[in-house]
Amino acid sequence: MSGPGPGPRVMAPGQKAQNFGPSAKRLLGELRTDVPQLIMVLLLGVLSVALTVMGPKILGEATNVVFAGFISLQMPEGATQQQVIDQLIASGNQQQADMLAAMEFTPGAGVDFGHLGGIILAVIVIYVLGSIFGWLQGLILNGIVQRAMHRLRMRVEEKIHRLPLSYFDKVQRGELLSRVTNDVDNIGQTMQQTLSQVVISLLTVIGVLIMMFVISPLLAVIALVTIPLTLVITVVIAKRSQKLFVAQWKATGVLNARVEETFSGHAVVKVFGHQAEAEADFRTENDEVYRASFGAQFLSGIIMPAMMFIGNLVYVAIAVVGGLQVAGGLMSIGDVQAFIQYSRQFTQPLSQLGSMANLLQSGIASAERVFELLDEDEQTPDPEPSETVSEIEGHLSFDGVSFRYTPDTPLIDDLSLEARQGSTVAIVGPTGAGKTTLVNLIMRFYDVDEGTIALGGLDTRRMTRQDLRSRTGMVLQDTWLFAGTIRENIAYGCPDATEEEIVAAATAAYVDRFVHALPDGYDTELDDEATNLSVGERQLVTIARAFLADPRLLILDEATSSVDTRTELLIQRAMSRLREDRTAFVIAHRLSTIRDADLILVMENGAIVEQGAHDELLAARGAYWRLYNAQFEAPADEDQDPALPVAPGQ
């Protein structure tokens, strides 16, 4: 960019991420359009968990049947259960008597396999139904998450198109791509892996807790000890690891920016021998990603083992106290078995919730970065209602225009000029004079601070940007072609163009002369860097695109700088035809290419210091004369001021 406009730089590292709670709440808000489906997910989860939780209790009854049958075989056949108990009490075996009193058996009858088979069949049916409901819940939830991610990607895409050019000037491309791709994908994976599990885990904890209190309030209280311990461990670790997850994804964005920058300029890196520096920078930033990732994963990974350790302690406590309860006849052995299963089911979802902390924190850290993008200030909205001018209008004027990229750095002050319809206006000046800034203001990539830019007498700020830009064609020094055929790239500005119109534009821009030498002609596929075309050929394709768009305003920013001299002469002739009845702004460094311009503007430090035709400006022997002669003079002596070149023959 000419002029002191902002160049690419990384976002300020001091920006604060949002807190976990508000970010998680906002992320869940992305699901609000699927509330009916979420209610269905909750109902299916309740059914699935309720059936699954019933299993251990029923299996405990099966254990009681088997144990009672085994005990009954040890008793004399024909006696009653009460007689056996009385006999044990009489012989001083009070503890055994209390244990048998808590059971139901018929002495000598053995195991009731019919009753046992019915219990097992009931358990199978319950688990099968619970699995079906769980599968349906996962299926519906998967659809909810994918739709939410689809909407989020659409919002990010739409947001990018509403951001002002100033945002892209301050953010590295790799950093932006990391937010749009890596962070959004990480959010989707996090929601996919955790939402269903969180719902099931919470419902399981509630269901199991109810069953444990039904079986034994004493043992349930022992099991509840895990909850405060779990919360304390999770909160303490989560607070420390969350910062590292934010640092991890921020460092990943910086690393992506470095990779994108180095690979896109790979040839320049090699030419100037900066491979070692590039590798050192990569290692430094890669190490930063490693340190943040390792620390975040290590800390969050501690949660699961800690939960398992607490669960094992509770398991031991339940086994000891439960054994004493059975021995005292206060519980049946089947209830103890069921309770031990419930204790596992109780601690397992708590452990799963703890193990998901790293996923949740990673996903929320990515969500914060995406939300930061969505919260960026947008360009000023188009006026409603908007106004427009005639389709053939091309008269453009600047009246008292002032503009600064930053408030304390003057650039353009009180600029006035007039470009009549059908005229060619050339803009020349040293680097940093504000030439490309002038073009950015015409296109409304930036809005003026003061004054007006008018098309056909209408302030362009009263038009929609789409209306203004649809009348404008641009050919830049830096060519941009996308992955697709040459035909598709030419038709980019006019998708409905016919084959004849595409070929005519290609012929006018001299694309047709080389395209037939390619394997597939106009159907030749280009990659995203168009490496199968030379730099000059890529420029010709962009010029053909401008031909086809048939704009009222034409902006050429060093459009012929990448082609050879012969091609440049051919393009100049084509441009002469293209500029007929159109207003053209030409930014040029090679002054020989703009001799025929109707008006030449010489800019220095954001101001027009001279304007006029080529011969007039040379005769004035001012700034233009110095620029013109500087392109033909011999190298200056060491003691000569390069700002004051000597013309040939002087």
Secondary structure as UniProt FT lines:
FT   TURN            13..14
FT   HELIX           20..28
FT   HELIX           29..34
FT   HELIX           35..73
FT   TURN            77..78
FT   HELIX           81..90
FT   TURN            91..92
FT   HELIX           94..101
FT   TURN            107..108
FT   HELIX           113..162
FT   HELIX           165..170
FT   HELIX           173..177
FT   HELIX           178..183
FT   HELIX           184..215
FT   HELIX           217..224
FT   HELIX           226..264
FT   HELIX           266..271
FT   TURN            272..273
FT   HELIX           275..301
FT   HELIX           303..327
FT   TURN            328..329
FT   HELIX           333..355
FT   HELIX           357..374
FT   TURN            391..392
FT   STRAND          396..403
FT   TURN            407..408
FT   STRAND          412..419
FT   TURN            421..422
FT   STRAND          424..428
FT   TURN            431..432
FT   HELIX           435..442
FT   TURN            443..444
FT   STRAND          450..455
FT   TURN            456..457
FT   STRAND          458..459
FT   HELIX           460..462
FT   HELIX           465..470
FT   STRAND          472..475
FT   STRAND          484..485
FT   HELIX           486..490
FT   HELIX           491..493
FT   TURN            495..496
FT   HELIX           499..508
FT   TURN            509..510
FT   HELIX           512..515
FT   TURN            516..517
FT   TURN            519..520
FT   HELIX           521..523
FT   STRAND          525..526
FT   TURN            528..529
FT   TURN            531..532
FT   HELIX           535..549
FT   STRAND          553..557
FT   TURN            559..562
FT   HELIX           565..578
FT   TURN            579..581
FT   STRAND          583..587
FT   HELIX           591..594
FT   TURN            595..596
FT   STRAND          599..604
FT   TURN            605..606
FT   STRAND          607..612
FT   HELIX           614..620
FT   HELIX           623..630
FT   TURN            631..632
FT   TURN            638..639
FT   TURN            642..643
FT   TURN            648..649
//
